[in-house]
């Protein structure tokens, strides 16, 4: 079972991603967070196999969350989702430790 944390400040996006992903056997959404601070706190107390995070969130951005995850859980794969085109952020985020970037 692949356990996924979804972090996005838009509830409809989180719920939509969860529904799409959970249609696949072997995937379980273990938590949904609406901001980076809650996601980081959840990760400090729990484990997952993949963190799927939005780049643009109020408070702690996805970029800052990625940096903090890399420090605290360096082996956790992080996929960044965004509405921004790849040429604006993808290379920078991959270099910062993201496992992938999805638009």
C-alpha positions as CSV (number, residue, x, y, z in Angstrom):
1,X,0.0,0.0,0.0
2,X,1.3,3.4,-1.0
3,X,0.4,6.0,1.7
4,X,0.1,9.6,0.5
5,X,-0.2,12.9,2.2
6,X,-1.9,15.6,0.1
7,X,-1.3,19.3,1.0
8,X,-3.1,22.0,-0.9
9,X,-5.0,25.1,0.3
10,X,-8.0,24.4,-2.0
11,X,-10.3,21.7,-0.5
12,X,-11.8,20.9,-3.9
13,X,-8.3,20.2,-5.3
14,X,-7.3,18.0,-2.3
15,X,-10.6,16.1,-2.5
16,X,-10.3,15.7,-6.3
17,X,-6.8,14.4,-6.1
18,X,-7.8,12.0,-3.3
19,X,-10.7,10.6,-5.3
20,X,-8.5,10.1,-8.4
21,X,-5.6,8.5,-6.6
22,X,-7.8,6.2,-4.4
23,X,-9.4,4.7,-7.5
24,X,-6.1,2.8,-7.9
25,X,-5.7,-0.3,-5.7
26,X,-2.7,0.0,-3.5
27,X,-3.0,3.7,-2.8
28,X,-4.3,5.2,0.4
29,X,-4.6,8.9,1.2
30,X,-3.5,8.9,4.9
31,X,-3.9,12.7,5.4
32,X,-5.0,15.9,3.8
33,X,-3.7,19.2,5.0
34,X,-4.6,22.7,3.8
35,X,-1.3,24.4,4.7
36,X,2.4,23.7,5.0
37,X,2.6,24.2,8.8
38,X,-0.1,21.5,9.4
39,X,1.5,19.2,6.9
40,X,4.9,19.5,8.6
41,X,3.3,18.9,12.0
42,X,1.5,15.8,10.6
43,X,4.8,14.5,9.2
44,X,6.6,15.0,12.5
45,X,4.1,12.7,14.1
46,X,3.3,10.3,11.3
47,X,4.7,8.6,8.3
48,X,3.7,8.3,4.6
49,X,5.3,7.0,1.5
50,X,4.9,10.2,-0.7
51,X,4.0,13.8,0.1
52,X,2.1,15.6,-2.7
53,X,2.3,19.3,-2.0
54,X,1.0,22.5,-3.7
55,X,3.7,25.1,-4.4
56,X,1.5,28.1,-3.6
57,X,-0.1,28.1,-0.2
58,X,-0.6,30.9,2.4
59,X,1.7,30.8,5.4
60,X,4.4,28.3,4.6
61,X,4.7,27.9,0.9
62,X,5.3,24.6,-0.8
63,X,8.9,25.7,-1.5
64,X,9.5,26.3,2.2
65,X,7.7,23.0,3.1
66,X,9.9,21.1,0.6
67,X,13.0,22.5,2.2
68,X,11.9,21.6,5.7
69,X,10.9,18.1,4.6
70,X,14.3,17.6,3.1
71,X,15.9,18.5,6.4
72,X,13.6,16.4,8.6
73,X,12.7,13.5,6.3
74,X,15.3,13.4,3.6
75,X,14.3,10.1,2.1
76,X,10.6,11.0,1.8
77,X,9.7,11.5,-1.9
78,X,7.9,14.8,-2.5
79,X,5.9,15.6,-5.6
80,X,5.1,19.2,-6.2
81,X,1.9,20.2,-7.9
82,X,1.2,23.6,-9.4
83,X,-0.7,25.7,-11.9
84,X,2.5,27.4,-12.8
85,X,4.3,26.3,-15.9
86,X,7.3,24.0,-15.5
87,X,9.8,26.6,-16.9
88,X,9.1,28.9,-13.8
89,X,9.7,26.4,-11.0
90,X,10.4,22.8,-12.0
91,X,14.2,22.9,-12.3
92,X,14.5,24.9,-9.1
93,X,12.3,22.5,-7.2
94,X,14.0,19.4,-8.5
95,X,17.3,20.9,-7.5
96,X,15.8,21.6,-4.0
97,X,15.0,17.9,-3.7
98,X,11.5,17.4,-5.2
99,X,11.0,14.0,-6.8
100,X,8.8,15.5,-9.4
101,X,6.8,18.5,-10.6
102,X,3.3,18.2,-12.0
103,X,1.3,21.0,-13.6
